[in-house]
Amino acid sequence: MKVLRSLLFNAFFYGWTALCVVAGLPLLFGPRAGIYHLGRVWARPILAALAVLCGLRYQVRGQENLPEGAVLVAAKHQSAWDTIIFSVLLWDHSFVLKQELTRIPLFGFYLIRAGLIPVDRKGGAKALRKMVAAAKRVAAQGRPIVIFPEGTRVAPEQQQPYQSGVAALYGQLQVPVVPVALNSGVFWRRNSFWKRPGTITLEFLPAIPPGLQRKTFLARLEQAIEGRSRALAQTAGAELTRERKPLTEN
């Protein structure tokens, strides 16, 4: 049954994505808001399909910690789910993403038109300066920016060093940084066909104010995201273990 559920979801995911990409082409010539409306039209049925087909739902906590206007949202990244959910939770936001994604046929045009921030991960200091300049333009428009500090998807039981990009943006933008913890990788692992039933938890944590020293900021950010993400993963893992445990007769 799990095979069939995951197969049906994957078929829906890729088919629905292709349909949205083709049907939304006229929006590329209109205002940016049209791209964000399309993003929600795309994301919500995918989240609904996860719930119906795979039994995978989600809950969001701490949205009161998310200020309006320009803010840097620094999120843990464990699953493809993390790139879907922000289309529902945020409006007119920008993502810091790897440049290769903007080269995907048709899909890349949407990323560029939405005003996202591509980064050449092999470009060194020049790429970093270009990213900061683009982020300053986005922040000046009062838009939130989402960044994954580790730069890639990481399994719940692992951790990668936090990249220099998040520290550079924190120092240059002078806006609050909202850490985001989650446990999506417990249910939908990196590059995995399987989706396990359960409830993903995403939690916006208290904002870190601008003006801290670089080392102090990175330590505080990492402690907040990693500590809370581990706790959420442990809770989810315990729930999965209880569900798999066979019932015994008294």
N, C-alpha and C positions, 0 to 999 in steps of 0.2 A: 504493500500500500504506500509506503514512504517513497518508493521508486516512482510509482505512478503520480503521486502528488507533486513531487519535485519536477518530474518530466512535464506535467501539465503547466506548472508555474513557469518553467523556463520557456516553453512554447509561447505562452501568453506574453511574457516579458519581452522577448525579442520581436514577436509579431506586433505588439502594441507600440513598442518603441519605433519600429520601422514605419508604422502607420502615422504616428505623430510627427516624425521627422518629415515625411513626404507631404502630409496634409497641411503642416504648418509653414511650408515654404513661403507663402505670401507674407507672413508675419516678419520675415527678414527685412522687408522693405518698409515696415511701419515703425512706430515708437517702441522703445525698449520694453515697455509694460506688456506688450503683446507676447514677448518671449517668456516673461515670467508667468503670465496667465497660462500659456502652453505648458510651462514646467509643472504647474499644479494639476493641469488636466492630465498630464503624463504620470505624475507621481501618485496621485490618490488612488487610481484603479490598481496600480501595482501593489500598494500597501494593502488594499482590500483583497486582492488576489492572494497575497501572502497569508492573510487571516483565513480566508475561505478554503483555499486549496492546501495550505501547509500548516494551518493552525498556529501561525506565527503572528502575534499581535505586538503592540508596543504601548508604552506609557511614557509621558514626558513630565518631568518634575523641575521645579525651580525656575519657571519662566518669569517669575517676578524678579529674578536676578539679571534679566536681560534689559538694559536700558534702551531707550529709543535713540535713533540717530546713529552717528558713526561709532562703531565699536568693533573690536577685534575679537572674534569668536574662535578660540583655540580648542579644537576637539580631538579626542582620542579617535583613532581610525583602525577599526578591526574588520570591517566588512563592506561589501558593495552597498549595503543598506544605508550606511552613513552618508553616501553621496545622494541618496534619494530623499531622505527625510527632511533635509534643510529646504527643499523646494516647497514643502508644506509649512514648515515652522517660521521661515523668514520671508520677507518680501523685498524685492529689488536689492538683493544681496550680491556680493561678488565672492568668488572662490579663488584662492591661490591654487593653481593646478599645474601639472606638468605640461610642458609645451606640446608634447606628442599628441595629446588629446585634441588639440585644435586642428590637427592634420587629418583627422578622421573624415572621410568624405561626407558631405552634407552636415553631419552632426557637428563638426568643427565650426561651421559657419554660425550655428546657434550660440556656441560658447563665446565666440568673438563678438557677436552682436549683443550679447547680454552684458558685455563689459567685464568679463572675467579676467583674471590676471595670470597669464601663462608665464612659466618659469623654465628656462633652459637649465636643467640640473647639472649640465657639464660646463656651463658658461662662467663659473667662478664669480669674481667680484663684479664684473661687468653685468652679469645677469642679476646679481643681487641689487645693484643700483637701479637697474631697469624695473625690477619688481617694486622697489620702494617708491619710485617715481609714479608708477601706475597706481599703487595703493594710495598715495597722497591725493591723486585726482579723484579716486573713489570716495575717500573719506571726506574730501571737500564737498562732495555732493550729499553728505549726511547718510551714506549707505553703510550697512554692516559688511564686514569682510570675514569670511570663514577660512581658516587655515588649519591643516593637520600638522602639528609641530614635528612629528616623527617623519613626515614626508612620504609615508607609505603605509599600507595595511599591515598590522602587527597582530599576531595571535594573542588571545587574552592572557596566556601564561608567559608571554614574552614582552620585552621592552627594547626599543631602539633609542639611540641618543637623540635628543631634541636638536633640530637643525638650527642653523644661524638665522634663517629667515624670520622666524617668529620673534627673536630678540631684536633684529634690525627693525622690524615693523613697530614693535613696542617702543623702541627708542625714538623713532622718527615721527610716528603718527601722533603720539601724545594723546591717546584715547584709552578708555578702560579696556581691559582684556577679560573676557568671560571664559573661564575654563569649562569644558564640557566632558563629563565622564559618561561612559556607556558600556554595555556588555553584549553588543550585537554579535561579536565573534563567537560567543558560546553557541549561538543558534545557526548562524550563517557564516561559516569560516571562509577565509581567503581562498579564492579559486575553487570553492567547493560546489559540487552539484547538489548536495543535500541541504535541506532546510529543516531544522528540528523544531517541533512545536514548542510553544512557550510564549513568554512575554519579554520583549526587549525593553530595557529601561535606559532612557537618555535623561541625564540630569545636568541642568545649567547650574553651575556653582557660583558662589559670591564673586563679584568682579574684583579684579586686581587693579588698583588705581594707577595712573601714569606717574612717572617720576622716580621710580625705584632704580637702583643700580642694576646693571645687566645681570650679574651673578645672583643677586638677591631675587630679581624677577624670575629668572629661569628656575631657581631652586623652588620658589613658591609655586610656580606654575606646574612644574613636574610633580611636586608633592601632592598638589590638589588633584590633578588629573589621574595620576597613577594610583594613588591611595584609594580614591573613590571608585575608580574603574575595577580595581582588584576586589574591592568589597562587593560591588555589583555582580561581578563574575562569579564570586564564591557563592553568593546567594542564589544565583541562577543555576549554578552547577549542583547545589544541594537540592533544589527543587526538581531538577531532572533526575537525580539519583533516586529521590523518593518516588517519582512517577514510574521509574523502571523497576523498583523493588517489588517482587511478587508478594501477593497477599498470603498470609499464613493463617491457618485455622487455630483458634484457641483450644 
